């Protein structure tokens, strides 16, 4: 099931954090490189870094590091917040 950022943004407002969250919800099992997130959403690396920090802090997403520089982010499937967010977004904002 694909969650529409456009539908979510109509209700919740257009923000980089929402854009990244929806993107990661749509590719949760694989995760995504920081560069891939930035390119797919027309955001800078610094914007992605800034918006993922609260999501990491709350455990909604997890980070995997490959070496010192490469960061991969994915939805934390063990997080109740992430599970409830996914359920809500799929129910309300699916395409």
NUMAR-478154 format. One line per 4 residues: number of its first residue (from 1); their letters; for each residue y, z, x of N, C-alpha, C. Coordinates in steps of 0.2 Angstrom, whole numbers, m for minus. Example, Ala and Ser with C-alpha at 12.3 -4.5 7.8 and 13.67 -1.06 7.14 Angstrom:
<rs>
1> AS> m28 39 66 m22 39 62 m16 39 66 ~ m11 35 64 m5 36 68 0 39 64 $
</rs>
This chain:
<rs>
1> XXXX> m6 0 4 0 0 0 6 0 4 ~ 11 m4 3 17 m5 7 23 m1 3 ~ 26 3 7 32 6 4 38 2 6 ~ 43 1 1 49 m3 2 55 1 4 $
5> XXXX> 57 0 10 63 3 13 69 2 8 ~ 70 m4 5 75 m6 1 75 m2 m5 ~ 69 m1 m8 69 3 m14 71 11 m13 ~ 68 13 m7 69 20 m5 77 21 m4 $
9> XXXX> 80 16 0 87 17 1 91 16 m5 ~ 89 13 m10 93 13 m16 94 20 m19 ~ 89 24 m18 89 31 m21 91 36 m16 ~ 89 35 m10 90 40 m5 96 39 0 $
13> XXXX> 98 33 0 104 31 4 101 27 11 ~ 105 23 13 103 19 19 104 23 25 ~ 99 26 29 100 29 35 95 27 40 ~ 96 28 46 91 26 51 85 30 51 $
17> XXXX> 86 36 49 80 41 49 75 39 43 ~ 78 37 37 74 35 32 70 28 34 ~ 74 24 37 71 17 39 65 18 44 ~ 66 23 49 61 24 53 55 28 50 $
21> XXXX> 56 33 46 51 36 42 47 31 38 ~ 50 27 34 46 22 30 42 17 34 ~ 45 15 40 42 11 44 35 14 47 ~ 36 20 49 30 24 51 25 26 46 $
25> XXXX> 27 27 40 23 28 34 19 21 33 ~ 22 16 34 18 9 33 13 8 39 ~ 14 11 44 9 9 50 6 16 53 ~ 5 20 48 3 27 51 m3 28 55 $
29> XXXX> m8 24 54 m14 25 57 m14 23 65 ~ m10 17 66 m9 15 72 m4 18 76 ~ 2 20 73 8 22 77 11 16 80 ~ 17 18 83 21 12 85 25 15 91 $
33> XXXX> 26 10 96 30 11 102 37 12 100 ~ 41 16 103 48 17 102 52 10 102 ~ 50 6 107 53 m1 107 51 m5 101 ~ 45 m4 98 43 m8 92 47 m6 86 $
37> XXXX> 48 1 86 52 4 80 59 1 80 ~ 62 1 86 69 m1 87 70 m8 85 ~ 65 m12 88 66 m20 87 65 m21 79 ~ 59 m18 76 58 m20 69 63 m18 64 $
41> XXXX> 67 m13 66 72 m10 62 79 m11 64 ~ 80 m16 69 87 m17 72 91 m11 74 ~ 87 m6 77 90 0 79 90 0 87 ~ 94 4 90 94 5 97 89 10 99 $
45> XXXX> 87 10 105 82 15 107 85 22 106 ~ 92 23 108 95 30 107 95 32 100 ~ 96 27 95 96 29 88 89 31 86 ~ 83 28 88 77 30 87 75 37 89 $
49> XXXX> 77 38 96 76 44 99 79 50 95 ~ 86 49 92 89 53 89 86 55 82 ~ 84 50 78 81 51 72 74 54 71 ~ 70 53 77 64 55 77 63 63 78 $
53> XXXX> 68 65 82 68 72 84 67 77 78 ~ 71 77 72 70 81 67 63 80 64 ~ 60 74 63 54 73 61 48 76 65 ~ 49 76 72 45 79 76 45 86 76 $
57> XXXX> 51 89 75 52 96 75 48 99 69 ~ 49 95 63 46 98 57 38 96 56 ~ 36 92 61 29 91 61 27 85 57 ~ 32 81 54 30 75 50 27 70 54 $
61> XXXX> 30 69 60 27 64 65 25 67 71 ~ 20 64 75 18 66 81 20 61 86 ~ 21 63 93 22 59 98 16 59 103 ~ 15 53 106 10 52 111 14 49 117 $
65> XXXX> 13 52 123 16 49 129 11 45 133 ~ 13 39 135 9 35 140 13 35 146 ~ 12 39 151 16 39 157 22 44 155 ~ 27 42 159 33 46 159 38 43 154 $
69> XXXX> 38 37 152 43 34 149 41 31 142 ~ 35 29 141 33 26 135 31 31 130 ~ 34 30 124 33 35 118 30 31 112 ~ 24 34 109 22 31 103 22 37 98 $
73> XXXX> 25 34 92 25 39 86 21 37 81 ~ 18 42 77 15 41 71 15 46 66 ~ 14 45 60 14 50 55 8 55 57 ~ 10 62 56 5 67 57 1 68 51 $
77> XXXX> m5 65 51 m9 65 45 m12 72 43 ~ m11 77 48 m13 84 46 m7 88 43 ~ m1 85 43 5 89 40 5 88 33 ~ 6 94 29 7 94 22 13 90 20 $
81> XXXX> 18 91 24 25 88 22 24 80 22 ~ 20 78 28 19 71 28 15 68 23 ~ 10 72 21 5 70 16 9 69 9 ~ 13 74 7 17 74 1 22 69 1 $
85> XXXX> 25 68 7 30 63 7 27 56 6 ~ 22 55 9 18 48 8 16 47 1 ~ 13 52 m2 11 52 m9 17 50 m14 ~ 23 54 m12 29 52 m16 32 45 m15 $
89> XXXX> 32 43 m9 35 37 m7 31 31 m10 ~ 24 32 m10 19 27 m12 20 27 m20 ~ 21 32 m23 21 32 m31 28 29 m33 ~ 33 30 m29 40 29 m32 42 22 m29 $
93> XXX> 41 21 m22 44 15 m19 39 10 m16 ~ 34 9 m19 29 4 m17 31 m3 m19 ~ 29 m7 m15 31 m14 m17 25 m17 m22 $
</rs>
